Amino acid sequence: MLSLSDRIRYDGREDTVFAPHGTSVRLVDDAHAASVVLLGHLVSSDGFAVVRAGSVRPVMGDPGALKGLPEDVTDRVRW
C-alpha cells in the first residue's frame, strides 16, 4: 500500500505521494506540479516501484480536540 511521502517510479518518471485517497493518488513531482492518477493505473504501469518509503507522519490538528478523552484513547490517537 502507498503511504504519504513515498517516492515512486512509474511510466518513466519519479513522483512523491502527496495524498493517497481511495482509488486515486495525488502525486507531486520535483517541480511541485501536482497530478492525480488512478491507483490501478499506477501500480500496473511498466516499471512501477516504490523507490523510497516515506517518513512523514500525518500531523494531528488541534490537540485541544482531545481534551477530556481518556488517556489510553489520546495515546492511541497521538501514535
C-alpha positions, -999 to +999 in steps of 0.1 A: +000+000+000+012+035-007+018+060+021+022+097+024+056+109+012+066+076-005+088+082-035+076+062-065+086+054-101+061+048-129+058+055-166+095+067-167+091+094-140+095+097-103+070+114-080+062+118-043+029+105-029+011+136-016-024+122-008-035+086-013-073+087-014-094+056-022-088+046-058-067+076-067-034+090-056-023+127-057+013+130-067+038+158-067+069+160-090+102+177-083+089+209-099+060+208-074+035+201-101+005+180-089-012+152-107-039+127-098-035+091-110-058+061-106-042+036-082-048+007-106-031+025-135-002+035-112+006+000-098+001-018-132+023+007-152+056-005-166+084+000-141+062+008-111+083+007-079+084+023-045+118+039-047+119+051-011+093+046+017+081+078+031+090+090+065+064+117+070+036+110+095+004+130+092+002+159+116-026+159+141-048+190+141-057+210+172-045+190+203-074+206+222-098+184+203-085+155+226-093+173+258-115+153+281-108+119+264-093+091+285-055+089+284-054+055+267-075+069+239-054+100+234-022+079+234-036+058+205-046+089+186-012+106+190+006+075+178 
